[in-house]
Amino acid sequence: MTPLSHVVLLGDSIFDNSSYTGGKPDVIAQVREVLPAGWKATLLARDGATTAGIESQLSRLPRDATHLVLSIGGNDALGQTQVLDFPVRSTADALLALAKVAREFEASYRKVVTACLTYDLPLLVCTIYNGNFADANYQTRAAIALSALNDAIIRIAVEKHLTVLELRQICNRPEDFANPIEPSSIGGAKIAKAIVRTITVTPDIRYGARIVGRD
């Protein structure tokens, strides 16, 4: 029997987290567990992927795909962590450095979203969560820096009339993380439930974009 719908997960280890769950269910298994009867899900996301890797993932998109879910950007951010620590002469210099990183990320992310939308399928995008760093000062700096990247994600989503999963609210407790940057099975379950809840509910057509956080 042909499945009612086929959800495809694109992106990085936010979805491809089996290496970090200690043998417990990963995101794709948890998505499959809570999908309605007759639906199926495919994992194309790959641990370590950046925005540059999404084109390759899309090249393997199943022909019967009906929904795309994208979580990408965390590894792009990791590649720019030097912005959190290098010395600057003023706050203005720090803000300009962060703005450059955000501008480059926005250009890359926009290309990814544009590529996804060429398939004319519903696209759900995710923000980048803040992680769970032991150093409170580093955690604060990372959250501030990520807010600039997340601003780009949200603005592009609003522009394209997309729905956004706000992972900063969904994964917001220490037990949601297997390490500072990867989701645990507990966090993965929260992500999976949010995905399924969002794609199986008909959006209110009065709104051009939605941001979905925790219940």
C-alpha positions in Angstrom: 0.0 0.0 0.0 1.3 3.5 -0.9 2.0 5.4 2.3 -0.1 8.5 3.0 3.0 10.6 3.5 6.7 10.3 3.4 8.8 12.6 5.7 12.4 13.2 4.8 14.9 14.6 7.4 17.7 16.7 6.0 20.6 18.2 7.8 23.2 17.2 10.4 23.5 15.3 13.7 20.5 17.0 15.2 18.6 14.3 13.2 21.5 11.8 12.6 22.2 11.3 16.3 22.5 7.5 16.6 26.2 7.8 17.5 25.3 9.8 20.7 22.3 7.9 22.2 24.2 5.0 23.8 22.0 2.5 22.0 18.8 4.2 22.8 16.4 5.3 20.1 17.6 8.1 17.8 15.5 10.8 16.1 14.5 8.9 13.0 13.4 5.9 15.0 11.4 8.2 17.3 9.8 10.0 14.4 8.7 6.7 12.9 7.3 5.6 16.3 5.0 8.6 16.5 4.0 9.1 12.9 0.4 8.3 12.0 -0.4 4.9 10.5 0.6 4.7 6.9 3.2 7.4 7.0 7.0 6.7 6.7 10.2 8.6 7.3 13.6 8.6 5.7 16.9 10.0 7.2 19.1 11.8 4.7 20.7 14.0 7.3 24.4 13.2 8.1 26.4 13.9 11.2 28.9 16.6 10.5 27.1 18.1 7.5 27.1 21.9 6.8 24.9 24.0 4.5 27.3 23.0 1.7 26.2 19.3 2.1 22.5 19.7 1.6 22.7 19.6 -2.2 24.1 16.1 -2.0 21.4 15.0 0.4 18.7 16.4 -1.9 20.1 14.4 -4.8 19.0 11.3 -3.0 15.5 12.5 -2.2 13.0 9.7 -2.6 10.5 10.2 -5.4 7.6 9.7 -3.1 8.7 12.3 -0.5 5.9 14.5 0.7 7.4 16.6 3.5 10.9 18.0 4.0 12.4 18.8 7.5 15.6 20.7 7.6 18.0 21.2 10.5 21.3 22.7 9.5 23.7 25.4 10.6 25.2 24.1 13.8 28.4 22.9 12.1 28.6 26.1 10.1 28.6 27.8 13.5 31.2 25.5 14.9 33.5 26.4 12.0 33.3 30.1 13.2 33.8 29.6 17.0 37.0 31.7 16.9 34.6 34.7 16.8 33.8 33.9 20.5 37.3 34.3 21.7 39.5 36.5 19.6 40.5 39.8 21.1 38.9 43.0 19.8 39.5 46.7 20.6 35.8 47.5 21.1 32.3 46.2 21.2 31.8 47.7 17.8 34.6 45.5 16.4 33.0 42.4 18.1 29.6 43.2 16.6 31.1 43.7 13.1 32.9 40.4 13.3 29.7 38.6 14.3 27.8 40.4 11.6 30.2 39.1 9.0 29.7 35.6 10.2 25.9 36.0 10.2 26.0 37.6 6.7 27.9 34.7 5.2 25.7 32.1 6.9 22.6 33.8 5.7 23.8 33.6 2.1 24.5 29.9 2.5 21.3 29.1 4.3 19.2 31.0 1.7 20.7 28.8 -1.1 19.8 25.7 0.9 16.2 26.8 1.4 15.9 27.8 -2.2 17.1 24.4 -3.3 14.7 22.6 -1.0 11.8 24.7 -2.3 12.4 23.7 -5.9 10.8 20.3 -5.0 7.5 22.1 -4.3 7.0 20.2 -1.0 6.1 21.5 2.4 9.4 22.5 4.2 9.8 22.7 8.0 13.0 24.4 9.2 14.7 24.3 12.6 16.6 26.9 14.5 20.0 26.1 16.0 19.8 25.3 19.7 22.1 26.8 22.2 23.7 23.5 23.4 24.8 22.6 26.9 28.3 23.9 27.6 29.8 23.4 31.1 31.4 26.8 31.1 28.6 29.3 31.8 30.4 32.2 30.3 31.0 30.3 27.1 27.4 29.2 27.0 26.3 32.8 27.2 28.7 33.9 24.4 27.6 31.0 22.2 23.9 31.8 22.7 24.4 35.4 21.8 26.4 34.5 18.7 23.8 31.9 17.6 21.1 34.4 17.9 22.5 36.2 14.9 22.4 33.0 12.9 18.9 32.1 14.1 17.7 35.6 13.2 18.7 34.8 9.6 16.9 31.4 9.7 13.7 33.0 11.1 13.7 35.9 8.7 14.2 33.6 5.7 11.4 31.4 6.9 9.1 34.3 7.3 10.0 35.6 3.8 9.2 32.1 2.4 6.1 31.5 4.5 7.6 28.5 6.2 7.1 26.9 9.6 10.0 27.0 12.1 10.7 24.6 14.9 12.3 26.6 17.7 14.9 24.1 19.0 16.1 26.5 21.6 12.8 26.0 23.4 12.4 22.3 22.5 15.8 21.2 23.8 16.4 23.4 26.8 17.4 21.0 29.6 20.7 19.3 30.3 19.2 15.9 29.8 18.3 16.8 26.3 22.0 16.7 25.3 24.4 13.7 25.1 27.3 16.2 25.1 27.6 20.0 24.7 26.3 19.9 21.1 24.5 16.6 20.3 20.9 15.6 21.2 20.4 12.7 23.6 17.7 10.2 23.1 15.6 12.3 25.5 16.2 15.4 23.4 15.6 13.5 20.2 12.2 12.3 21.4 11.2 15.9 22.0 12.4 16.9 18.5 10.6 13.9 16.9 7.3 14.7 18.7 7.6 18.3 17.7 8.2 17.4 14.0 5.3 15.0 13.8 3.0 17.3 15.7 3.8 20.2 13.4 3.6 18.4 10.0 0.4 16.6 10.8 -1.6 19.6 11.9 -3.1 21.8 9.2 -1.7 25.3 9.6 -3.9 28.3 10.2 -4.0 29.9 6.7 -4.4 33.3 8.4 -0.7 33.2 9.1 2.1 33.3 6.5 4.7 31.7 8.9 4.7 29.8 12.2 7.3 29.4 14.9 6.7 26.3 16.9 8.3 25.8 20.3 7.4 23.5 23.2 3.9 22.6 24.2 
